[in-house]
Amino acid sequence: MSLDGDIALLKRVPLFGDLPTEQLRLIAFSAVRLDLVPGQVLFREGSKAACGYVVSTGRLELTADNGKKPKAVAACEAGALIGEAALFIETRRPATATAAIPSQVIEIDRKLITRMLNEYPQIALRMRATLADRLTATVFELGRVRQALARIERMQPRRPS
């Protein structure tokens, strides 16, 4: 994909969508492009995470095993950001990412994002606002799930002790 194509792709990613073209160009120019064949593992569950990946083409399957049989967690297609937390903090991968079909991803290093946040405070403010909005939406959805679970629990017959 061309530099302009990578910039257009990054604009579709919610975390980067509000960034100016100049900063998207910096990310796209600094990113590493990786081609994956079907069955190729991009990263394994539990491994250290120092970067995020944006799926450029294809599809990656995320699986987690938690010490058991691997279970599908998600499928990520073009425009998906995998490993968002790793762009900001030291963390470990919660799942294994494997190419389901021929795929291409762009790898974005945490050091680049840290440098951008330090050099362009307005970017830090935009990303903070985006993350805050998503966190608020997540907390709201968790409240709805909690209410649904409470309704289900009230409907369950009580067992004698």
C-alpha positions in Angstrom: 0.0 0.0 0.0 1.2 3.5 -0.7 1.9 6.2 1.9 -1.4 7.9 0.9 -3.2 4.6 1.2 -1.8 4.0 4.7 -2.9 7.6 5.7 -6.4 6.9 4.4 -6.4 3.6 6.3 -5.3 5.3 9.6 -8.1 7.9 9.2 -10.6 5.0 9.4 -9.2 3.9 12.8 -11.2 5.6 15.6 -8.1 6.3 17.7 -6.4 8.1 14.8 -9.4 9.4 12.9 -9.3 13.0 14.4 -5.5 13.5 13.9 -4.2 16.0 11.3 -2.9 14.6 8.1 0.7 15.7 9.0 0.7 13.4 12.1 -1.0 10.5 10.2 1.8 10.9 7.6 4.4 10.6 10.3 2.7 7.4 11.7 2.3 5.9 8.2 5.9 6.8 7.2 7.3 5.3 10.4 5.2 2.2 10.4 6.5 -1.2 9.4 4.4 -3.1 6.8 4.2 -6.9 7.3 2.8 -9.4 4.9 1.2 -12.5 6.5 0.3 -15.9 4.9 -2.7 -17.9 6.1 -1.9 -19.6 9.4 1.0 -17.3 10.1 1.1 -16.1 13.8 1.6 -12.4 14.2 1.9 -12.6 18.0 1.2 -15.1 20.7 -1.0 -14.8 23.8 1.2 -13.8 26.8 4.0 -12.2 24.8 5.2 -8.7 25.6 3.5 -6.1 23.6 5.5 -3.0 22.4 3.4 -2.0 19.4 -0.1 -2.0 17.9 -1.1 -3.3 14.5 -3.6 -1.9 12.0 -5.0 -4.5 9.6 -4.5 -3.2 6.1 -5.9 -6.1 4.1 -7.1 -9.6 4.9 -8.4 -11.0 8.2 -6.7 -12.0 11.5 -8.3 -14.3 14.0 -7.7 -13.7 17.7 -7.8 -16.7 19.9 -7.2 -17.1 23.7 -6.7 -20.3 25.6 -6.2 -19.4 29.2 -4.6 -22.8 29.7 -7.5 -24.6 27.9 -8.4 -25.3 24.3 -8.0 -22.2 22.2 -11.2 -20.2 21.8 -12.0 -17.7 19.1 -12.2 -14.2 20.6 -12.5 -11.9 17.6 -11.9 -11.5 13.9 -10.1 -8.3 12.8 -10.4 -7.0 9.2 -9.2 -4.0 7.3 -9.2 -0.9 9.5 -9.1 -2.8 12.8 -6.5 -1.7 15.4 -5.1 -4.7 17.4 -3.2 -4.0 20.6 -4.3 -0.4 21.2 -3.2 -0.6 24.9 0.3 -1.5 23.8 0.6 1.9 22.1 0.5 3.6 25.6 1.6 1.1 28.3 3.8 -2.0 28.8 1.5 -4.9 28.6 1.2 -8.5 27.4 -0.9 -9.8 24.5 -4.3 -11.2 25.8 -4.7 -13.4 22.7 -2.9 -15.0 19.8 -3.3 -13.3 16.4 -3.2 -15.5 13.3 -3.7 -14.6 9.7 -6.9 -16.4 8.4 -6.3 -15.4 4.8 -3.4 -13.5 3.1 -3.2 -10.3 5.1 -1.1 -7.2 5.5 -0.7 -5.2 8.7 1.1 -2.0 9.6 3.0 -2.1 12.9 3.0 1.1 15.0 5.6 1.2 17.7 4.9 2.6 21.2 8.0 4.7 21.1 6.6 6.6 18.0 3.3 7.3 19.8 5.1 8.4 22.9 7.3 10.8 20.9 4.2 12.2 19.1 2.3 12.7 22.4 5.3 14.6 23.8 6.0 16.7 20.7 2.4 17.4 19.8 0.3 18.0 23.0 -2.8 18.7 20.9 -2.6 15.0 19.7 -2.5 13.9 23.3 -5.7 15.9 24.0 -7.5 14.4 20.9 -6.5 10.9 21.8 -7.5 11.4 25.4 -10.9 12.6 24.3 -11.4 9.7 22.0 -10.4 7.2 24.7 -12.5 8.9 27.3 -15.6 8.7 25.0 -15.0 5.0 24.4 -14.4 4.3 28.1 -17.7 6.1 29.0 -19.5 4.0 26.4 -18.0 0.8 27.7 -18.9 1.7 31.3 -22.5 2.4 30.2 -22.7 -1.0 28.3 -21.3 -2.8 31.4 -24.1 -1.2 33.4 -26.6 -2.6 30.9 -25.1 -6.0 31.1 -25.2 -5.9 34.9 -28.9 -5.0 34.9 -29.6 -7.8 32.4 -27.8 -10.3 34.6 -29.6 -9.1 37.7 -33.0 -9.6 35.9 -31.9 -13.1 34.9 -30.8 -13.9 38.5 -34.2 -12.7 39.8 -36.0 -15.1 37.4 -34.0 -18.1 38.5 -35.8 -20.3 41.0 -34.1 -20.3 44.4 -32.5 -23.5 45.6 -33.2 -24.6 49.1 -30.1 -24.4 51.4 
